[in-house]
Structures are given as C-alpha cells and as structure tokens.
C-alpha cells in the first residue's frame, strides 16, 4: 500500500512521525516496534533503532535532511556506484506506487531484489525517477 503525507523528523534521538489522519496509516504506525504516542503533543515517536522498520512500512515518507544524512552517510558511495552501473547497462529506477522498480533489458528478480535492498538509500538520495503510470 502507498501512504501519502507521512513526514519523518529526528529530535531528541527519536523519530517523530507525522501524518494526515488515516485508519490505514494509524494501523501501520501501531505495528511499528517501540512506538509511542504523546497525546499532549499529538505525535507518534519511535526510537532511532526502529528506522529500518519505519522506512520499510512507509517507503514514500518525506524524510527531513538531518535524518536523511544519517541514513545515507555510510551507504551513499556504494549505492551511487550501484545506480551508475545500472544506468550504464540501460537500467533505470522508477518510483511505482511507493516502490523503487528497476526497468530495462535484462532486469531479473535477482536484480530487483538487489534494488530492494538499497531502496531506502536510493530514495533518500533521489536516485530514481517518478512515474505516475502503474
């Protein structure tokens, strides 16, 4: 499922999760490990350690720059080389309903799985194209 309008911020060593009310989004947030709700501030938070689960649950979430930098700092050079290699072989990466999809000649399930492993960093670095077509 694709979720729109979700925003992630880092503060006080926690990830703040903001979203427009939706029962589907709320259910997905409640499935996150160690999440808490602050009724006074009206916000959901999760520990930084839950970041992989949050990004997996909400792949299209808007990530604030400080948090994005923490996600990508270690992985950026390797992922950029991976994406550049794909491009040299005519493979492009597209956002299809919140998922990063490899397109082009020779794309196999194994290659798509490698893209999936790197999709959070690919998204954070903006190394894909958006396509409204499904």
N, C-alpha and C positions, 0 to 999 in steps of 0.2 A: 504494500500500500504506500502511496506517496502522501507525505504530510507537508502542507504548506504553512508558512508563517512562523515556524519554530526558530527561536534565536537562542544561542548559547553564549554565555559570558563566564569569565573567570573572575572570582572575587573571594577573598578570604580562603584561598586554597580549595574552593568548592566551585562546582559548575552550576550556574544559575540557568534554569530552563524556563523560557518564556514562550507562550503560545496562545493563539486565539482559542477560546473555548471550543472544544470538540470532544465528544464522548470517546471517539476512537483514539485521539491523541492522549487524552487523560488515561485511558486504559493502558496504552503503551508506556506512558511515563510511570504508572503504578507498577509495571512489570520490571522496571529498572532496579538493579541491586542498590540497597542502602539509600534510596531516595527519601527525602523528607519534604514535608510541606510546612511552610511558615504562614499561618493564617493571618497574622498581623501585616506582613509584607505582601501577602498573596503571591507567593512564588514557590516554585519547586527547586530543590537543590539536590545535588548528588556529589559524592566525593570525586576528586580528580581521578582516582583509580577506576571509576565507572565510565570514563570517557570512551573506551572502545565499545562498550555496550550502548552508550548513548548515540554514538556515530553510526553504529550498525542499525539501531532502531530508527534513526532519523537521518538517512544519508543526504537529504537535501537541506538540512538545517543551516541557517546563517550562523557562521562562527566568527566571533569578534577577533580582531587582529592579534591581540596578545595570546589568546588561546590557540589561534591558527599557527602562530610562530612556534608554540610549544609542540604542537602536533608534528609539524613538518621539519623542524630543525635537523634532526638526525637522519630523516629519510629523504630529504629533498634531492641531494645529488644523485642518489641511486635511482630514484623514481624518475627524475628528469632524463637520465640516460636510457632507462627502460622505454619511456614515451618517445624519445627521439629515435630510438632503434625501431620501434613500431612504425613511426612515420616514414622512415627510410624504406620500409618494406610495404608502404602503401596502406597501412592500417591506421584508421582514425578512431578516436574515442568520442563517444556521444553520450549525452545525458538523455536517457529514455525513461521517463516516469520515475525519476529519482535514482536510477541505477546507471552506472558507467558501463557502457557496452562497446566492445571492440567491433569495428566494421571494416570489411575489406577482404581481398582474396586471401585465402589460407587461414582465416580465423577458425580456430577449433575450440572445442570445450576446454581443453587444457590451457590454451592461451587465455580464454575468457576467465578461467579460474585465477590465473596469474594477475590479470587486471583487477579482479575482485579483491585479491589480497592487498592491492595497492590503492584501491579506490578512494579511501579516506584522504590519503595524501594527494592523489590526483585531483580530487575535488577541492581540497584546501588550497592547492597551488593554481587552480583554474586551468589545468592542462587538458581540457576537453571542450567540445562544442555542444551547445544546446540545440536540441531538435524537438519541436512540438509534435512531430509525427510519431506515432506509436509503432 
